[in-house]
Amino acid sequence: MAEAHPVGFQWVVEAKARGATVIHVDPRYTRTSALADVHVPMRAGSDIAFLGALVNHVLSNDLWFRDYVLAYTNASFLVREDFRDTEDLGGLFSGFDPSSRTYETESWQYDGIAVGAEEKDAEEQTSKYEEPGSGHQFGSGGAALDPGRPTRDLTLQHPRCVLQVLKRHFARYTPEMVEQVCGVPREQFAKVADAVSSNSGRDRTTAFVYSVGWTQHTVGAQYIRTASILQLLLGNMGRPGGGILALRGHASIQGSTDIPTLYNLLPGYIPMPHANHHESLREFLRLNTPAGGFFGNMPAYVVSLLKAYWGDAALPSNDFCFDYLPRLTGDHSHFPTVLKQVEGECKGYFLIGENPAVGSSNGKLQRLGMANLDWLVVRDFALIESATWWKDGPEIESGELRTDDIGTEVFFLPAAAHTEKAGTFTNTQRLLQWRHQAVEPQDDQRSDLWFIYHLGRLIRAKLAAGNDSQEPDSIDRPVLDLTWDYPTRGEHQDPDGEAVLREINGWDADGTALSGYLDLKDDGSTACGCWIYSGCYADGVNQTARRKPGHAQSWVAPEWGWAWPLNRRILYNRASADLAGRPWSDRKAYVWWDESAGKWTGHDVPDFAGDKSPAYEPPRGARAQDAIGGGDPFIMQTDGKAWLYVPSGLTDGPMPTHYEPQESPFDNALYGQQWNPARQVLRHRRNRNNPSGSERGSELFPYVVTTYRLTEHHTAGGMSRWLPYLAELQPELFCEVSPQLAAQRGLRHMGWATIVTARTAIEARVMVTERMAPLTVQGRETHQVGLPFHWGRNGHVTGDVVNDLLGLSLDPNVHIQESKAASCDIQPGRRPRGPALLAFVEGYQRRAGITEDTGTASATVPVPPRPEAGR
C-alpha cells in the first residue's frame, strides 16, 4: 500500500501512531513492510490457504462474534442434503460438468427454498447465470430467493447449517497446512491469527486492505470472498474501523466500474440485457428484479437510466427505448476480444487511457491482435507502445511481423491530463471529489469528454444527413435520439462537466435535481444516469466539490466530497448496532436507533430506512426495501443477510477453495484437484502454458514469478516514463532475487538476467536483495522472482515488457487474468535477439513437452455423477 498508494497510506501511519497494529502479508519486503509491525512473506498465489486457516482458527476456537453472526448472516440456514463439498469430492463441489467447465448449482441451494429469480426454474436459471458472456447476474446484490423461508437452525448445531458446513470445509486449513502451502511458519501464522481475532468483537474492529493484484488470479473473486467470510465471523462488516478496503490501481478505477467500463454491466451495476434472454423491458425486469433488497427497485433505476439516455424519445409506448440498448451476444471481455482480433473477427479498437501492448498479460498476443485490425484509435499523453508497436515492437525485432505487411491504420490523438480538465475522481472508498481545471490543454490535446462528445456529435450529424435516418424504424434512431445536448464553453467547445454530473445525478419532470435514488420512479417522470450516484448534485449544488476542513466538522467528515450512495461513508452501517438498534459498545458506536424520536441517528447517514424500527417484520408480499426486516443490515441482499455461503451467484463454488495457480511449481497439497476447475482457459497457439506441479517439464520452470508496481512509476508507464525526474529515480527494469537464488543461478547484482516462460523471455537488471526471502514450501526451498511491470520500448527509460511473460487464464466470475503468480526459469545474462529469441523459447517448449493442450484440463480428479434433482 505504501508503494502503490502512498497518499492513502498516510492514514495507516496515523492509525499506527494511535496504537493500531499493522500487519503486512506480501511476498516482498516493501515500503509497507518497513512501516508495519509485522511482515509475513508468503508464496504468491496461496492466499486462500492463509485466509482459510484464519477462518478455521476463528471457528475452531469459538472466537466468532456469535450475536452478530446469528442475527446478520446466513449461518443458521440449512443447505440441501444432496450438496457435496470439496472434502467429499477431492476438491470439487457437487454438480461439476467438466465438458463445459461449469457447475450446475441446484445442489448448492438452501433446504426448503431455491435461490434464483422468481418464477424461473433451475434449468432456466442455470442457462442465464452460467452462460459465458451473460450479463453480470446480480449487480451488487445477491440472487433472489423464491417465495418461502429457508429451513433454519438457530442453535447452529445442525450438521447442514451453514456454520457447520463452513467448519467442515475449512477444517483442513490448519497452521501446518499454511506452513506447507504458503511457506509461512506456523508460529508466525499464530501471531497473525491472535492479533486479528483479539482485535475483533464488540469493542474492537480489524480492517483488511487489499490491492488490485488480489483480483488477478484464477480464484481472485474467492480471495475477497474468504476475507469477507472472516470479517463477517468477527463482526467487522458495517462498523467503524472494520470492513474490507479495496485499493484501486488508479484514482478513478472505482468510478470506471460504477458508470462503467465493464462490458456486462450498465451504470450502477445493473445487468446488461442479453440477446438470447430479453425480448422486452418487462421480461428483462422480471428476470432481474428480486423481491427483496434495494435492487427490488430495479424498474425505477432502469427506466430512469433510459430516460437519461433518450429523454423525450423514451416513452411508455416504446418501452422507454429499451430496444435501443445493445445486447450481449457472448463474452466481450478484454482477452476474448483480443483473440477475436487475432482471428480477424474484430476490426476496430479504441484505446482510451490504456496501453495493452505493455499493461496487459501476454503482450505479444495483444500486439498480434492489433496488427490484424483495420483501424486503431489511441488516445494518450505520449506515443505509448500501443501506438507504435507496428514499427518498433518486439515482433518487428524478432521478424514475426513486418511493418510493410501490417494493414492497421493507427490514429493517435493526444489527450489532456486531469489538471487540464474539470470533473470527478471516484476513489477507493466510493468518494467523489471534484477537481477544477488548472490550465487549458496545449496545442491539440483534448479531454476524453471533449473527444467522446464531439465524436458523437459528428456521427449524429452524418447519420442525420442520410436518406432514411428519419424513418421511425431506422437503425440509426438509437444514436439520433440520444440526449446529446450538453452546453459547451471556450474556444474548443469543451462540454460542461458539471452538466454531465447533473444528468448523472438525475432530475424530475420539472428539471429539479433529485436528492437521491429513493426519488426515482418507474413511470418515466425521472431521469438519472447512475442511480447510486443520485444525490451528488442534490439541491442543485455540486456536492462533490465540497472542501470543508476536517477540523471544522465531525470525524466522519461528511462535507468533504460526496460518497455514494447518499453520502454514506460506511456501507451496511446498520450492522454497527445490535438487533435492538443499540451500539455494540460505546467505543464503536456509529449509527443507532433513537426510540424516543422513532428514527435512526448517529455519526453517518444510516444505511437503512430512517424510520424503520429494529422490530419491523415485513408483511407478506412486501417488496424491495420493505421486504427487509428491521434486523437485517445487508440491504442490497435480497434477504438482508450477509452470505457466509453462496448458494447462487458464483461460478466456481459456494465457498472459497485453495487451488494452485495456473502455473505453479507445486501440486495442490489440500486436494487432488490442481486448478480452479471452472477457470476460464483461453486455448490458443500463442497462449501456451507452463507445465504445473508434478507434470513432466515443470522442472524447467522451478521458480515463482510475481509482478508489482513501484511508487516512482505508474502502471504501464504512460504517465511516468516520459517524465525525466521519475525516470531518473527508477531508470531500468530490474528483477528482485534472494542472495540464495543468485548463488544458485550465478546471478550478479546489477548484472543481467533472462527470465523465461512458455510465452517468451525477457531481460532485466539483477537486484540481489534479502527483501525477496526464500520460503520453505512442501519441504523444499522455494524462490520467488519479483518484477515491476512499468517498462516498454518508448520513453526516457526503456526495457522489456514484463507482461509478455504472462499467459491468459482468467477468473470465471469476472474475467480477470492471473498475473500475480506464475512459474518461470531465470538464467544469468541477456536474452537472445531477433529470431534467436524465438528459437530460445521454442527450445524450452520442446524440452518441457509444451503443446496447446498443456494446462488446459478442467478436472484433475474423477468427476462424480450429478446428484438427482430434488432431495
Long-range contacts (C-beta under 8 A, 24 or more apart in sequence): 1-32, 1-209, 1-211, 1-247, 2-30, 2-31, 2-32, 2-34, 2-35, 2-711, 3-30, 3-31, 3-32, 3-708, 3-709, 3-710, 3-711, 4-211, 4-247, 4-249, 4-708, 4-709, 4-711, 5-211, 5-247, 5-428, 6-31, 6-711, 8-247, 8-428, 9-35, 12-209, 21-195, 21-199, 23-192, 23-195, 23-196, 25-50, 25-192, 27-704, 27-706, 27-772, 27-784, 27-786, 28-706, 28-708, 28-736, 28-771, 28-772, 28-786, 29-770, 29-771, 29-772, 29-773, 30-771, 31-711, 33-771, 38-188, 38-191, 38-192, 38-195, 40-184, 40-188, 40-189, 40-192, 41-183, 41-184, 41-773, 41-775, 42-182, 42-183, 42-184, 42-775, 43-181, 43-182, 43-183, 43-704, 43-775, 43-777, 43-782, 43-784, 44-661, 44-704, 44-706, 44-784, 44-820, 44-821, 45-217, 45-660, 45-661, 45-664, 45-704, 45-818, 45-820, 45-821, 46-181, 46-182, 46-183, 46-658, 47-214, 47-217, 47-223, 47-226, 48-219, 48-222, 48-223, 48-226, 48-656, 48-657, 48-658, 48-659, 49-173, 49-177, 49-178, 49-181, 49-182, 49-658, 49-670, 50-178, 50-182, 50-184, 50-189, 51-223, 51-226, 51-227, 51-230, 51-656, 52-170, 52-173, 52-226, 52-656, 52-658, 53-170, 53-173, 53-174, 53-175, 53-177, 53-178, 53-189, 53-193, 54-192, 54-193, 54-196, 54-230, 55-166, 55-170, 55-173, 55-226, 55-229, 55-230, 55-233, 56-167, 56-170, 56-171, 56-173, 56-174, 57-175, 57-193, 57-197, 58-193, 58-197, 58-230, 58-233, 58-234, 59-163, 59-166, 59-167, 59-170, 59-233, 60-167, 60-171, 61-197, 63-197, 63-200, 63-234, 64-233, 64-234, 64-235, 65-200, 65-201, 65-202, 65-233, 65-234, 65-235, 67-578, 67-579, 68-232, 68-235, 68-575, 68-584, 69-163, 69-232, 69-233, 69-235, 69-644, 70-154, 70-156, 71-578, 71-579, 71-631, 72-232, 72-575, 72-631, 72-632, 72-633, 72-634, 72-641, 72-642, 73-162, 73-232, 73-641, 73-642, 73-643, 73-644, 74-150, 74-162, 74-639, 74-641, 74-642, 74-643, 74-644, 74-645, 75-156, 75-161, 75-162, 75-163, 75-166, 75-644, 76-152, 76-153, 76-154, 76-156, 76-161, 76-162, 76-163, 77-110, 77-111, 77-150, 77-151, 77-152, 77-161, 77-162, 77-645, 78-110, 78-111, 78-112, 78-150, 78-151, 78-152, 78-153, 78-158, 78-160, 78-161, 78-162, 79-108, 79-109, 79-110, 79-111, 79-160, 79-161, 79-162, 79-165, 79-645, 79-647, 80-107, 80-108, 80-109, 80-110, 80-111, 80-160, 80-871, 81-111, 81-160, 81-871, 82-107, 82-867, 82-868, 82-871, 83-107, 83-108, 83-160, 83-165, 84-864, 84-867, 85-165, 85-168, 85-169, 85-655, 86-169, 86-653, 86-655, 86-657, 86-671, 86-673, 87-168, 87-169, 87-171, 87-172, 89-861, 89-864, 90-671, 90-672, 90-673, 90-861, 90-862, 91-657, 91-659, 91-668, 91-670, 91-671, 91-672, 91-673, 91-677, 91-860, 91-861, 92-673, 92-677, 92-859, 92-861, 92-863, 92-864, 93-653, 93-654, 94-864, 94-866, 94-867, 95-866, 95-867, 96-677, 96-678, 96-859, 96-863, 97-863, 97-866, 98-677, 98-858, 98-859, 98-863, 101-677, 101-678, 101-679, 101-680, 101-681, 101-812, 101-858, 102-130, 102-651, 102-678, 103-130, 103-651, 103-652, 103-653, 103-678, 104-866, 105-129, 105-130, 105-647, 105-648, 105-654, 106-869, 107-866, 107-867, 108-646, 108-647, 108-648, 108-654, 109-647, 109-648, 110-150, 110-151, 110-647, 111-150, 111-151, 111-160, 111-871, 112-148, 112-149, 112-150, 112-151, 113-145, 113-146, 113-148, 113-149, 113-150, 113-151, 114-145, 114-146, 115-143, 115-144, 115-145, 115-146, 115-647, 115-648, 116-143, 116-144, 116-146, 116-648, 117-143, 117-144, 117-286, 117-287, 117-288, 117-290, 118-144, 118-146, 118-147, 118-286, 118-290, 118-291, 119-286, 120-287, 122-869, 125-648, 128-274, 128-277, 128-287, 129-648, 129-649, 129-651, 130-651, 131-274, 131-276, 132-330, 132-331, 132-680, 133-264, 133-274, 133-328, 133-329, 133-330, 133-331, 133-332, 134-264, 134-274, 134-277, 134-328, 135-264, 135-265, 135-271, 135-272, 135-273, 135-274, 135-328, 136-262, 136-264, 136-265, 136-269, 136-271, 136-272, 137-271, 137-649, 138-271, 138-295, 138-649, 139-265, 139-268, 139-269, 139-270, 139-271, 139-295, 140-269, 140-295, 140-636, 141-290, 141-293, 141-294, 141-295, 141-636, 141-637, 141-638, 142-290, 142-293, 142-636, 142-637, 142-638, 142-639, 142-643, 142-646, 142-649, 143-290, 143-638, 143-647, 143-648, 143-649, 144-290, 144-291, 144-292, 144-638, 145-290, 145-291, 145-292, 145-638, 145-639, 147-291, 162-644, 162-645, 163-644, 165-645, 165-655, 166-229, 166-644, 166-645, 166-655, 169-655, 169-657, 172-670, 173-658, 173-670, 177-669, 177-670, 179-776, 180-669, 180-777, 180-778, 180-779, 181-658, 181-666, 181-669, 181-670, 181-777, 181-778, 182-775, 182-777, 183-775, 183-776, 183-777, 183-782, 184-775, 196-230, 196-234, 197-234, 200-234, 200-235, 200-236, 200-242, 201-234, 201-235, 202-235, 202-584, 202-585, 202-588, 203-584, 203-585, 203-587, 203-588, 204-241, 204-587, 204-588, 205-235, 205-236, 205-239, 205-240, 205-241, 205-242, 205-588, 206-231, 206-234, 206-236, 206-241, 206-242, 207-236, 207-241, 207-242, 207-243, 207-244, 207-245, 208-243, 208-244, 208-245, 209-244, 209-245, 209-247, 210-244, 210-245, 210-246, 210-247, 211-247, 211-249, 212-246, 212-247, 212-248, 212-249, 212-253, 213-708, 213-819, 213-820, 214-820, 215-811, 215-814, 215-816, 216-816, 216-817, 216-818, 216-819, 216-820, 217-661, 217-811, 217-816, 217-818, 217-820, 217-821, 218-659, 218-661, 218-662, 218-675, 218-676, 218-679, 218-680, 218-809, 218-810, 218-811, 218-812, 218-818, 219-652, 219-656, 219-657, 219-658, 219-659, 219-676, 219-679, 219-811, 220-811, 220-813, 220-814, 220-816, 220-818, 221-650, 221-652, 221-811, 221-813, 221-814, 222-650, 222-652, 222-653, 222-656, 222-657, 223-656, 225-646, 225-650, 225-655, 225-656, 226-656, 228-642, 229-644, 229-655, 229-656, 232-642, 232-644, 233-644, 235-575, 235-584, 237-572, 237-575, 237-642, 238-570, 238-571, 238-572, 238-573, 238-574, 238-575, 238-576, 238-607, 238-633, 238-634, 239-570, 239-573, 239-575, 239-576, 239-584, 239-588, 239-590, 240-570, 240-576, 240-588, 240-590, 240-603, 241-588, 243-570, 243-571, 245-428, 245-429, 246-428, 247-428, 248-427, 248-428, 249-709, 249-715, 250-714, 250-715, 251-418, 251-425, 251-427, 252-424, 252-425, 252-426, 252-427, 253-428, 254-426, 254-427, 254-428, 254-430, 255-424, 255-425, 255-426, 255-432, 258-426, 258-530, 258-532, 258-533, 258-564, 259-504, 259-529, 259-530, 259-533, 263-328, 263-332, 263-333, 264-328, 264-332, 264-333, 266-302, 266-305, 266-325, 267-305, 267-504, 267-529, 267-530, 267-531, 267-533, 268-301, 268-305, 268-530, 268-531, 268-532, 268-533, 269-532, 270-298, 270-301, 270-302, 270-305, 270-531, 272-325, 272-326, 272-327, 272-328, 273-322, 273-325, 273-327, 273-328, 274-327, 274-328, 274-329, 275-327, 275-328, 275-329, 278-327, 280-319, 280-322, 281-319, 281-320, 281-322, 282-319, 284-322, 290-638, 291-623, 291-624, 291-627, 291-638, 292-618, 292-622, 292-623, 292-624, 292-627, 292-628, 292-637, 292-638, 292-639, 292-640, 293-624, 293-625, 293-627, 293-628, 293-635, 293-636, 293-637, 293-638, 293-639, 293-640, 294-517, 294-624, 294-625, 294-635, 294-636, 295-624, 295-636, 295-638, 296-623, 296-624, 296-625, 296-627, 296-638, 297-517, 297-520, 297-624, 297-625, 299-522, 300-517, 300-520, 300-521, 300-522, 300-526, 300-531, 301-517, 301-520, 301-528, 301-531, 302-522, 303-521, 303-522, 303-523, 303-524, 304-506, 304-520, 304-521, 304-522, 304-526, 304-527, 304-528, 304-531, 305-528, 305-529, 305-530, 305-531, 307-524, 307-526, 307-527, 307-528, 308-483, 308-503, 308-504, 308-506, 308-527, 308-528, 308-529, 309-482, 309-483, 310-478, 310-481, 310-482, 310-483, 311-481, 311-483, 311-527, 313-477, 313-481, 314-524, 315-524, 316-523, 316-524, 320-524, 321-478, 321-481, 324-477, 324-478, 324-481, 331-815, 333-810, 333-815, 334-360, 334-815, 335-360, 335-361, 335-682, 335-808, 335-810, 335-815, 335-817, 336-682, 336-815, 338-365, 338-366, 338-369, 339-365, 339-369, 339-682, 339-684, 340-369, 341-368, 341-369, 341-370, 341-372, 341-373, 342-368, 342-369, 342-372, 342-684, 342-686, 344-372, 346-373, 347-373, 347-374, 347-375, 348-373, 348-374, 348-375, 348-376, 348-377, 349-373, 349-375, 349-376, 349-377, 350-377, 350-379, 351-376, 351-377, 351-378, 351-379, 351-380, 351-386, 352-377, 352-379, 352-415, 352-448, 352-451, 353-379, 353-380, 353-415, 353-448, 354-386, 354-716, 355-380, 355-384, 355-385, 355-386, 355-715, 355-716, 355-717, 355-718, 355-792, 356-386, 357-384, 357-385, 357-386, 357-389, 357-393, 357-792, 357-801, 358-384, 358-385, 358-386, 358-716, 358-717, 358-789, 358-791, 358-792, 358-801, 358-803, 359-715, 359-716, 359-789, 359-803, 360-803, 360-817, 361-803, 361-806, 361-807, 361-808, 361-817, 361-818, 361-819, 362-686, 362-687, 362-759, 362-803, 362-804, 362-806, 362-807, 362-808, 363-394, 363-801, 363-803, 363-804, 364-394, 364-395, 364-686, 364-759, 364-760, 364-804, 365-684, 365-686, 365-687, 365-808, 367-393, 367-394, 367-395, 367-401, 368-395, 368-400, 368-401, 368-686, 370-408, 371-395, 371-401, 371-406, 371-408, 372-408, 373-408, 374-407, 374-408, 374-409, 375-408, 375-409, 375-410, 375-411, 376-408, 376-409, 376-410, 376-411, 377-411, 377-413, 378-410, 378-411, 378-412, 378-413, 379-412, 379-413, 379-414, 379-415, 379-448, 379-451, 380-412, 380-414, 380-415, 380-718, 381-414, 381-415, 381-417, 381-718, 381-719, 381-722, 382-718, 382-722, 382-794, 382-795, 383-412, 383-794, 384-716, 384-717, 384-718, 384-792, 384-794, 385-716, 385-792, 385-793, 385-794, 385-801, 387-412, 388-793, 388-794, 392-793, 392-794, 393-793, 394-760, 394-793, 394-800, 394-801, 394-804, 397-833, 397-834, 398-834, 398-835, 398-837, 398-838, 399-834, 399-835, 399-838, 400-838, 413-446, 413-451, 414-443, 414-444, 414-445, 414-446, 415-445, 415-446, 415-447, 415-448, 415-451, 416-441, 416-445, 416-446, 416-447, 416-448, 416-450, 417-441, 420-445, 420-447, 421-447, 421-449, 421-450, 421-494, 421-497, 422-497, 422-498, 423-447, 423-449, 423-497, 423-501, 424-497, 424-501, 424-544, 426-564, 429-563, 429-569, 430-563, 430-564, 430-571, 431-560, 431-561, 431-562, 431-563, 432-533, 432-536, 432-543, 432-544, 432-561, 432-562, 432-563, 432-564, 433-544, 433-560, 433-561, 434-542, 434-544, 434-545, 434-561, 436-545, 440-490, 441-492, 446-492, 447-494, 449-494, 449-495, 449-497, 449-500, 450-492, 450-493, 450-494, 450-495, 453-484, 453-486, 453-488, 453-495, 454-493, 456-482, 456-484, 457-484, 460-484, 498-542, 500-529, 501-536, 501-537, 501-542, 501-544, 502-537, 503-527, 503-529, 504-528, 504-529, 504-530, 504-533, 504-536, 504-537, 505-529, 505-533, 505-534, 505-535, 505-536, 505-537, 505-538, 506-531, 506-534, 512-540, 513-537, 513-538, 513-539, 513-540, 514-538, 515-539, 516-565, 516-566, 517-565, 517-566, 532-564, 532-565, 533-564, 534-565, 535-562, 535-564, 535-565, 535-566, 535-567, 536-562, 536-564, 543-567, 554-603, 555-603, 556-603, 556-604, 558-604, 558-605, 566-605, 567-605, 568-604, 568-605, 568-607, 569-604, 569-605, 570-604, 570-607, 571-607, 572-607, 572-633, 572-634, 572-635, 572-642, 573-602, 573-604, 573-606, 573-607, 573-608, 573-633, 574-600, 574-606, 574-607, 574-608, 574-632, 574-633, 574-635, 575-633, 575-634, 575-642, 576-602, 577-614, 579-614, 579-631, 580-614, 581-613, 581-614, 581-630, 607-633, 607-635, 608-633, 608-635, 650-813, 651-678, 651-812, 651-813, 652-676, 652-677, 652-678, 652-679, 652-812, 652-813, 653-678, 660-692, 660-693, 661-692, 661-818, 661-821, 661-822, 662-689, 662-692, 662-807, 662-809, 662-818, 662-822, 662-855, 663-689, 663-690, 663-692, 663-701, 663-757, 663-807, 663-821, 663-822, 663-823, 663-855, 664-692, 664-693, 664-704, 664-821, 664-823, 665-692, 665-693, 665-698, 665-701, 665-702, 665-703, 665-704, 665-782, 665-823, 666-693, 666-777, 666-778, 667-693, 667-694, 667-778, 668-693, 669-778, 671-861, 672-860, 672-861, 673-859, 673-860, 673-861, 674-860, 675-855, 675-857, 675-858, 675-860, 676-811, 676-812, 677-858, 677-859, 677-860, 678-812, 678-858, 679-809, 679-810, 679-811, 679-812, 679-818, 680-809, 680-810, 680-811, 680-812, 680-815, 681-809, 681-810, 681-855, 681-856, 681-858, 682-808, 682-809, 682-810, 683-852, 683-853, 683-856, 684-808, 684-852, 685-852, 686-759, 687-759, 687-807, 687-808, 688-758, 688-759, 688-807, 688-845, 688-850, 688-851, 688-852, 688-854, 689-758, 689-807, 689-809, 689-850, 689-854, 689-855, 689-856, 690-757, 690-758, 690-807, 690-822, 690-823, 690-824, 690-848, 690-850, 690-854, 690-855, 691-848, 691-849, 691-850, 691-854, 691-855, 692-823, 692-855, 695-854, 696-848, 696-849, 697-847, 697-848, 697-849, 697-850, 697-854, 698-823, 698-848, 700-825, 700-844, 700-847, 700-848, 701-756, 701-757, 701-758, 701-823, 701-824, 701-825, 701-848, 702-783, 702-823, 702-825, 703-741, 703-782, 703-783, 703-784, 703-785, 703-823, 703-824, 703-825, 703-826, 704-782, 704-783, 704-784, 704-785, 704-821, 704-822, 704-823, 704-824, 705-755, 705-757, 705-784, 705-785, 705-786, 705-787, 705-805, 705-821, 705-822, 705-823, 705-824, 706-784, 706-785, 706-786, 706-787, 706-820, 706-821, 706-822, 707-786, 707-787, 707-788, 707-789, 707-802, 707-803, 707-806, 707-819, 707-820, 708-786, 708-787, 708-788, 708-789, 709-788, 709-789, 709-790, 710-788, 710-790, 713-788, 713-790, 714-790, 715-789, 715-790, 716-789, 716-790, 716-792, 717-790, 717-791, 717-792, 717-795, 720-790, 721-790, 721-791, 721-792, 721-794, 721-795, 721-796, 721-797, 721-798, 722-795, 722-796, 723-796, 724-796, 727-795, 727-796, 727-797, 730-788, 730-790, 730-797, 731-797, 732-764, 732-765, 732-791, 732-797, 732-799, 733-762, 733-764, 733-765, 733-787, 733-788, 733-790, 733-791, 733-799, 733-800, 733-802, 734-764, 734-765, 734-766, 734-767, 734-788, 735-764, 735-765, 735-766, 735-767, 735-785, 735-786, 735-787, 735-826, 736-767, 736-769, 736-771, 736-772, 736-785, 736-786, 736-787, 737-766, 737-767, 737-768, 737-769, 737-772, 737-783, 737-785, 737-786, 737-826, 738-768, 738-769, 738-770, 738-772, 738-773, 738-774, 738-783, 738-784, 739-768, 739-769, 739-770, 740-774, 740-781, 740-783, 741-772, 741-774, 741-783, 741-785, 741-826, 742-766, 742-768, 744-783, 745-826, 745-827, 745-828, 746-828, 747-826, 747-828, 748-828, 751-828, 751-829, 752-828, 752-829, 752-830, 753-826, 753-827, 753-828, 753-829, 754-826, 754-827, 754-828, 754-829, 754-830, 754-831, 755-785, 755-787, 755-805, 755-824, 755-825, 755-826, 756-805, 756-824, 756-825, 756-826, 756-827, 756-840, 756-841, 756-844, 757-805, 757-806, 757-807, 757-822, 757-823, 757-824, 757-825, 758-807, 758-841, 758-844, 758-845, 758-848, 758-850, 758-854, 759-804, 759-805, 759-806, 759-807, 759-841, 760-804, 760-805, 760-837, 760-841, 761-805, 761-831, 761-832, 761-837, 761-840, 761-841, 762-800, 762-801, 762-802, 762-804, 762-805, 762-831, 763-800, 763-830, 763-831, 764-799, 764-800, 764-802, 785-824, 785-826, 800-831, 809-855
